[in-house]
Amino acid sequence: METEKKKMSKGTKVLLIIACVILIIALLMVATVVILDKLGQNSLTDDGSDIDVSDKAEVLENGTVRYNGKLYRYNDQITTILFMGVDEWDKPQNSVTYGKAEQADVNVMAVLDPVNSKLTLISVSRDTMCDIQVLDEAGNYLGTDFTQLALSYSYGDGKEKSCELTSQAVSGIFHGIKIPAYGSISINGILDLIDLVGGVTITPTESFGPFTQGQPINIQGKLAEEYVRLREHTTEGNNQRMQHHNQVILALVNKALSMAREDLFSIPELYQGVSRNVTTNVGVSKMVYLAKIAIGLNLDSQIYKVQGESVLGEGNHAEFMVDEDALMEMIINVFYVPAE
């Protein structure tokens, strides 16, 4: 006698079908994240083949250089992002005439290194003398000019083109290191971000207004505006303001990373709160990859500065001349690893 097969109830069949659909969706989502992660990695990392440090080191093959008698290999897992703070209250809603945009007063490179689990921030003075691309009002290329870095942003459209021009100029300063991702933010965007994270605590290095040297203070709102905008019009005035900016940026990044580790979705929420004043080329695939590696990195306790000397140039404008030997040391220490 044949064993009777138990028939599955309609309700059980429906539940099984739903479970299968959910499983398929989950697998597709995982596959999508993996694909986006890989796409993001491919678009944000580089083999270092375009870097030219031949004036300071012996360039060998496969991204290897001999520097001070030792061999180093380019760290091809590194991702570099350039953050720009623009000297305007709000991002223009429409593109402006080329050459009429505001200047980028803050330029900070974020170097994400998953190999060494390290996040390094490097500040580049707005007054750094470098080669920038010059465009006419129609956006046509006219040539290059050796002038202040901050002006590179102004030759663009106040949006993507300005960011691209500044990224190219900073890449040139760093001997061709690839900068595949960028983001610029206006003054109100920075102030909104400080408010959204509940303020940041800084320790002033000098006393002025409501700030006392050596006394920690939580800043947001008008207090934050006063701290980040102070500038004396001397050769050292921008260096002083850079120090303020660097303190605020370091505190912001620390707080954002802490929030992300507790709740990864807090970062998109923060971005949504300031997006109207942000220009970036970081799309979905790049965001997936960056989010994956950023939360596992340890932020260095300081923001490194490109070293050099400030002098007064024509028209009493400050000009920052890069110390190329110190810059080469930084490039080797941050972007290369010892070759075995």
C-alpha positions in Angstrom: 0.0 0.0 0.0 1.4 3.4 -1.0 2.1 5.9 1.7 -0.2 8.8 1.4 1.5 12.1 0.7 0.5 14.9 3.0 -0.8 17.8 1.1 0.5 21.2 1.8 -2.1 23.8 2.8 -2.6 26.9 0.7 -1.5 29.0 3.6 1.7 27.1 4.0 2.4 27.4 0.3 1.9 31.1 0.4 4.3 31.5 3.3 6.9 29.3 1.5 6.6 31.4 -1.6 7.0 34.7 0.4 10.0 33.3 2.2 11.6 32.3 -1.2 10.9 35.7 -2.6 12.4 37.4 0.5 15.5 35.2 0.2 15.9 36.0 -3.5 15.6 39.7 -2.8 18.1 39.5 0.0 20.6 37.6 -2.2 20.1 40.2 -5.0 20.7 43.0 -2.5 23.9 41.3 -1.3 25.0 40.8 -4.9 24.2 44.4 -5.7 26.2 45.7 -2.7 29.2 43.5 -3.7 29.0 44.7 -7.3 28.7 48.3 -6.2 31.5 47.9 -3.7 33.8 46.5 -6.5 32.8 49.2 -8.9 33.5 51.8 -6.2 36.9 50.3 -5.4 37.9 50.2 -9.1 36.9 53.9 -9.6 38.5 55.1 -6.4 41.9 53.3 -6.4 44.9 53.6 -8.6 48.2 51.8 -9.4 50.2 55.0 -9.0 51.5 54.9 -12.6 50.9 58.6 -13.2 52.9 59.8 -10.2 56.2 61.5 -11.2 58.6 61.8 -8.3 61.7 61.4 -10.5 63.1 64.7 -9.3 63.3 63.4 -5.7 63.5 59.6 -6.1 64.7 56.9 -8.5 61.6 55.5 -10.2 61.7 51.8 -10.9 59.0 49.6 -12.3 55.5 48.5 -11.0 55.1 51.6 -8.9 58.3 51.1 -6.9 60.8 53.9 -6.1 64.1 54.1 -4.4 64.2 56.9 -1.9 67.0 57.6 0.6 68.5 54.2 -0.2 65.3 52.3 0.5 62.6 50.7 -1.7 59.0 51.7 -1.5 55.9 50.5 -3.4 52.8 52.6 -4.1 49.9 51.5 -2.0 47.3 50.8 -4.6 44.5 50.3 -2.1 44.5 53.9 -1.1 41.6 56.2 -1.9 42.1 60.0 -1.9 39.2 62.5 -1.6 39.6 66.3 -1.8 37.3 68.4 0.4 36.9 72.1 -0.5 35.4 74.8 1.7 34.2 77.6 -0.6 34.1 81.3 0.4 30.4 81.8 -0.2 27.4 81.6 2.1 25.4 79.2 -0.2 26.1 77.1 -3.2 24.8 78.8 -6.4 21.6 77.2 -7.7 22.8 77.6 -11.2 26.2 77.4 -12.8 28.0 80.8 -12.8 30.0 82.2 -15.6 33.4 80.6 -15.9 36.0 82.6 -14.1 33.4 84.3 -11.9 33.0 81.7 -9.2 34.2 82.2 -5.6 37.5 80.8 -4.3 38.1 77.6 -2.3 39.6 78.8 1.0 39.9 75.3 2.5 41.5 72.3 0.8 41.8 69.1 2.7 42.8 65.7 1.3 41.4 62.6 3.1 43.6 59.6 2.4 41.8 56.3 3.2 44.2 53.5 3.7 42.5 50.1 4.4 45.9 48.3 4.3 47.1 50.1 7.4 43.6 50.8 8.7 44.4 54.5 8.7 42.6 57.7 7.7 45.0 60.6 7.2 43.9 64.3 6.6 46.3 66.6 4.8 45.6 70.4 4.6 46.8 72.4 1.6 47.0 76.2 2.0 44.8 78.2 -0.2 47.8 80.4 -0.9 49.9 77.5 -2.3 51.6 78.6 -5.5 51.0 76.0 -8.2 50.0 75.5 -11.8 46.3 75.9 -12.4 44.2 75.7 -15.6 42.9 79.0 -16.9 39.5 79.1 -18.7 37.7 81.9 -20.6 34.1 82.9 -19.8 32.8 80.2 -22.2 34.9 77.5 -20.5 37.5 77.2 -23.2 41.0 76.3 -22.1 43.5 79.2 -22.4 46.5 77.7 -20.7 48.0 77.5 -17.3 49.1 80.1 -14.7 51.4 79.7 -11.7 49.4 81.3 -9.0 47.5 80.6 -5.7 45.6 77.4 -5.4 42.4 79.1 -4.3 42.0 80.7 -7.7 41.6 77.3 -9.5 38.1 77.0 -8.1 37.1 80.5 -9.4 37.9 79.6 -13.0 35.2 77.0 -13.0 31.4 77.1 -12.9 31.0 77.2 -9.1 30.0 73.5 -9.2 31.5 70.4 -10.8 34.0 72.1 -13.1 35.4 74.2 -10.2 35.9 71.0 -8.2 37.6 69.3 -11.1 40.0 72.2 -11.7 40.9 72.4 -8.0 41.4 68.6 -7.8 43.7 68.7 -10.9 45.7 71.6 -9.3 46.1 69.7 -6.0 47.1 66.5 -7.9 49.8 68.5 -9.6 51.1 69.8 -6.3 51.4 66.1 -5.2 53.3 65.0 -8.3 50.3 63.5 -10.1 48.7 61.5 -7.3 45.2 60.5 -8.4 42.3 62.3 -6.7 39.2 60.5 -8.0 36.6 61.9 -5.5 35.8 65.4 -4.4 33.3 67.4 -2.4 32.9 71.1 -1.9 30.8 72.8 0.7 29.8 76.4 1.3 29.9 78.3 4.6 26.3 77.7 5.5 26.8 74.0 4.7 29.7 73.8 7.2 27.7 75.6 9.8 24.7 73.4 9.3 26.8 70.3 9.6 28.3 71.5 12.9 24.8 72.1 14.2 23.5 68.7 12.9 26.2 66.8 14.9 25.4 68.8 18.0 28.4 71.1 17.8 32.1 70.2 18.1 34.6 70.8 20.9 37.8 72.7 20.1 40.6 74.2 22.1 41.6 77.7 20.9 45.4 78.3 20.4 44.9 82.0 21.0 42.5 84.3 22.8 40.1 86.5 20.9 36.4 87.5 21.3 34.6 84.8 23.3 37.5 82.3 23.0 40.2 81.8 25.6 43.5 80.2 24.7 43.8 76.6 26.0 40.1 76.5 27.3 38.0 73.8 25.5 34.7 75.1 24.2 31.8 73.6 22.2 31.0 75.6 19.2 27.9 75.8 16.9 25.7 78.4 15.4 27.2 82.0 15.5 30.0 80.8 17.7 31.2 78.4 15.0 30.9 81.0 12.3 33.1 83.4 14.3 35.7 80.8 14.9 36.1 79.5 11.3 35.9 83.0 9.6 38.5 84.9 11.7 41.4 86.0 9.5 44.1 88.6 9.9 45.3 90.0 6.6 49.0 89.2 7.0 51.3 86.5 5.6 50.4 84.4 8.6 46.7 85.3 8.7 45.7 82.4 6.5 47.9 80.0 8.4 46.0 81.0 11.6 42.6 80.5 9.9 43.8 77.2 8.5 44.6 76.1 12.0 41.0 77.0 13.1 39.6 75.1 10.1 41.8 72.1 10.8 40.6 71.9 14.4 37.0 72.0 13.3 37.4 69.5 10.5 39.3 67.1 12.7 36.5 67.4 15.4 33.8 67.0 12.7 35.4 63.9 11.2 35.9 62.3 14.6 32.3 62.9 15.5 30.9 61.7 12.1 33.0 58.5 12.3 31.7 57.9 15.9 28.1 58.4 14.7 28.7 56.1 11.7 30.0 53.3 13.9 26.9 53.5 16.0 24.5 53.9 13.1 25.7 53.7 9.5 22.5 55.4 8.3 23.4 58.6 10.2 25.9 59.6 7.5 23.3 59.7 4.7 21.0 61.7 7.1 23.8 64.2 7.7 24.5 64.5 4.0 20.8 65.0 3.3 20.8 67.9 5.8 23.6 69.8 4.0 23.3 68.5 0.4 21.8 71.7 -0.9 25.2 73.4 -0.2 27.4 70.5 -1.4 28.8 69.5 -4.8 30.3 66.0 -5.1 31.0 63.3 -7.7 30.6 60.5 -5.1 27.8 58.4 -6.5 26.1 55.3 -5.1 28.9 52.8 -5.9 31.6 55.1 -4.4 29.5 55.7 -1.3 29.0 52.0 -0.8 32.8 51.4 -1.0 33.7 54.4 1.1 31.2 53.6 3.8 32.5 50.0 4.0 36.1 51.0 4.6 35.8 54.3 6.5 34.2 52.9 9.6 37.1 50.5 10.0 39.8 53.2 9.8 41.6 54.9 12.7 41.7 58.7 12.3 45.1 60.2 12.9 45.2 62.5 15.9 46.2 65.5 13.8 45.8 67.1 10.4 49.1 67.2 8.5 50.0 70.4 6.6 52.0 70.7 3.4 55.1 72.5 4.7 56.5 75.6 3.2 57.0 79.4 3.6 54.6 82.3 3.2 55.9 85.4 1.5 54.2 88.6 0.3 54.0 88.7 -3.5 52.7 91.2 -6.0 49.9 93.4 -4.7 50.8 92.3 -1.1 49.0 88.9 -1.7 50.3 86.0 0.4 52.1 83.4 -1.5 52.9 80.0 0.0 55.9 78.3 -1.5 56.0 74.5 -0.9 59.0 72.8 0.7 59.5 70.1 -1.9 61.8 68.0 0.3 59.2 67.9 3.1 56.4 67.2 0.6 58.3 64.2 -0.8 58.7 62.8 2.8 55.0 63.2 3.2 54.2 61.5 -0.1 56.4 58.5 0.8 55.1 58.2 4.3 51.4 58.4 3.4 51.1 57.0 -0.1 53.8 54.3 -0.2 54.7 51.2 1.8 58.1 49.6 2.2 58.8 47.1 -0.6 59.8 43.7 0.4 
